[in-house]
Amino acid sequence: MTNVISVMTAVHPPAAQYLADAYKSLLEQELPGGWDWQWVIQEDGETDEVRPHVPDDPRISFGQGRHGRAAMARTLALSRAKGEYVRVLDADDMLTPGSLARDLKALTRDPAIGWTTSRVLDLMPDGSTVGFDQDPPEGIIERGAVLEHWEEHNFRAQVHPATLCIRRDLLLALGGWMALPASEDTGLLLALSAVARGWFSAETGLLYRKWPGQVTSQPAHADEREREARFAVVQARARALAAMENWRFEG
């Protein structure tokens, strides 16, 4: 019997051109014996512009749905996820070799770890990469540590939510991604940290593409009133979960 890790990708038409690069990065993954990946691609919308970019591979599941931004697309995609573990991969990003194997190693060797993250390099338009100079040391991230860091560092976490790999049951118990126009993955990261210990891999696990069409580069993403509202509900949810003594993931 083959064990499966489900890789989840929300995509909208402008980013569909990058699916080929994401797929190439999946093909380069070497998984432990008895494991394979499933790629669950969900279009945020119902156009004819994405499907032509979806590779022909039986391990790929493609779906469409009403436009509702990335959080809704990812959560709808959960209906087709077969794996015990769910790995996030944005349509315009790429995994580095060994990334999935490192996620699986951390999660399978310690049942008390609920989620993993890894180092990220920004991939610039000219092909150069830029790293983050405040990565935590490799190892366990204690419950609540991400929220504490986020609050003390101008709402910036010490780990990147685009690298999350999560136990599927834990992800479902938390309701998937927050129903927000942006920061939905940060909201999930803080919620995960409120109830479960995580793991950080110091090896680079993701190339995070910077390009003009990405959602986070649009003017609406920087609207201060919306940003304050997003972060207020993200913070409130994480604090509410942390205060519930009986809501703890122990593995």
N, C-alpha and C positions, 0 to 999 in steps of 0.2 A: 504494500500500500504506500502511495506517495503522499507525504505531508506537503501542505501548501502554505505559502505566504502570499497574501493578497496585496497587490500594489494598486493603490487607488489614485486615479487621476481625473480631476475635473478639467474640462477644456471648453473654451469658447472660440469662435472662428479665427480671431486674430492670432491665437497661439497654436492653431492646428499645424502650422508649418513646422513646428519644432517637435512634433510627435516622433518623427523619424529618429531624431537624436536621442530622445528619451528611450525609444525602443532599442537602439544600438547599445545604450548603457545597460539595459536589462539583459540583452544577449551576452554581454561581457561578464555577467555575474556568475561566479562559481559557488554553488550551494553545497552544503553537506550532503552526504549520501542519503538518499530517501526523500529529498526535498526538491520542490520545483516552485516556480512562481506562477501566479495568475495575475494578469493585468486587467483591471476593471476600469474602463474609460467611460466617463459619463459626460455627455455634452450638456452644457448649461444653455438649453434651448433646443429647438427642433428645426435646424436648417439642413441644407444640402452641402454645406461647406466643410464639415469636419470628417464625415465618413470616408471620403477619398484618401485622407491622410492616415487612416487606421490600417496598420499592417495586417496582412493575412497570416494569422497564427492562431491555432486552436486554443492557445492559452489566453487569448484576448477576448474579453466580453465588452461589447460596445452597447451603450444605451443612450437614450435621449429623454428629455423631459422639459417641462415648462421652464422658462427663464426665471431664475431666482438667485443667481450668483453662486459662488463656489461652495458655500456651506450646504445649500440645498442639493446641489449636484452630488457632492461627496456622500451626503447622507442617503440619498436615493440609491447611490451605487452600492451601499452596504447590503442592499437586498440581494446582490449577486455575489457577494464576497464569500468564498468557500473556506478561507484559511483561518486558522486559530489566531494568526497574527496579521495585523493590517499595517502596511507601510505607505506613507504618503509620498507621492511624487507629482509635483506640479508639471503641467504639460510642457512648460518651457525650460525645465530643469533636467539635470542628468545625474544619475548615480555614479559614484566612483567604483572601480573594481573592488570587490570584497565587502561592499557596504551591507548587503543583505545578510551575508554570512556572519558579519560581526553583530548585527542586530539579533540574529537567531541564537548566537552563542550566549549573549548576555541574558536573553529571555528564557532560554531552555535550561541554563545551569542554575538559575536562582528563581524559584517560583514566586518569591516576594517582590521581584521587580515587575512593575506594571507597564513600563514604557521605556523607550530608549531614544536618545538623540545623538548627534555627532557633529564634529567640526564641519563648517561650511566655508567654501570659497566663493566669493562673488565672481562671476564670469562676465567680464566687461565686453562691450561691443567690439573692441579691437583684439579680443582673444586673450588678453592678460587676465590675471586673477588677483583678487585682493582678499586677504584674510582678516579675521576679527582678532584683535590683540588682547581680549579679555576672556578667552575661553577658560572654563574651569578645568581642574585636573581630571584626568580620566578616572572614572569610578562611579560610585553610587552618589546620587543626588537625593538627599533626605527629603522626606515629605515636608512640604511648605517652603522649601528653600527657594523655589522659583518665584513665588509670590513676594517673598521678602526682598529678593534682589530686584525684582521688577519695580516695586514701590520705591526702593531706595536709589534707583538709577534712572529716573525720569521715564518710567514705564518702558524699560527695555530689559528683556530677559537675558540671562547669561547663556542660554541655549536657544537654538533656532527651531521654531515649530514646523518648518518645512522638512525637517529630517525625522519627524516622529515615526516610530514603529510601536504599535500598541497591541496589547492583548484584546482580541475582538470582543470578548464578553465585557471587559471593562469599558471599552469604547461605547458599546451599546447601552450599558448601564448609565453612562453619563449623557446619553441622548445624541451622540454624534457631535457634529460641529455646531457652534452657536449660530443662531439665526440672526446674523449681523451682515451688513453690506461689506465689511472688511474686518480684519482682526479676529475672524472666526477661529483661526488656527491658534492664535495666542490665547483666546478664551478657553479652548480645549486644553492647551498646554497647562495653563494655570489650574484648571479643574483637575486634571490628572495629578498634578503635583500636590494638590490639596488632600488627595485621598490615597496616593500610592507613591512609593519610592521609584525613582528612575535611574537610568544609567547613561553616562556620557562617554562616548568614544572619542578619544583625542585624534584619531586618524580621520582625515577628511572623508566624509560620506556623501557629499552633495556639491555639485556645481550649480550655483544659484544665478541664473541668467539675468543680467541687467539689459533691458532694451526698452525703447520708447513706448511700445504698445502694452507693456505689463500693467496690470491693474494698479499696483502701488505707485506707479509713476504718473497717474492721472491727477488733475487738479482736485477732483472731488475727494480723493483720499486724504488730502491735507486740510480739508475743511475743519476748522478748529472746533466748531460746535458739535459736529458729528463725532470727531475724535474724542472729545470729552464724554459724550454720551456712550460711545462704544466702550471706552476704558472704564467708565463708571459701572456699567453692567457686568463687564468682565471681572472687575475687582469684587463686586458684590457677590457674584456667584461663587468665586473662589473662597471668599471669606465665609459664606454660608456653609459651603461644603466642609471647610476646615473646622467649623464650630460643631458639626454633627459628630459626636464621639463614636456613634455606632456605624458611621459611614467610613469604613477603612478597608482598603484592599490589603489582605494579608497573604494572598496566594494560595 
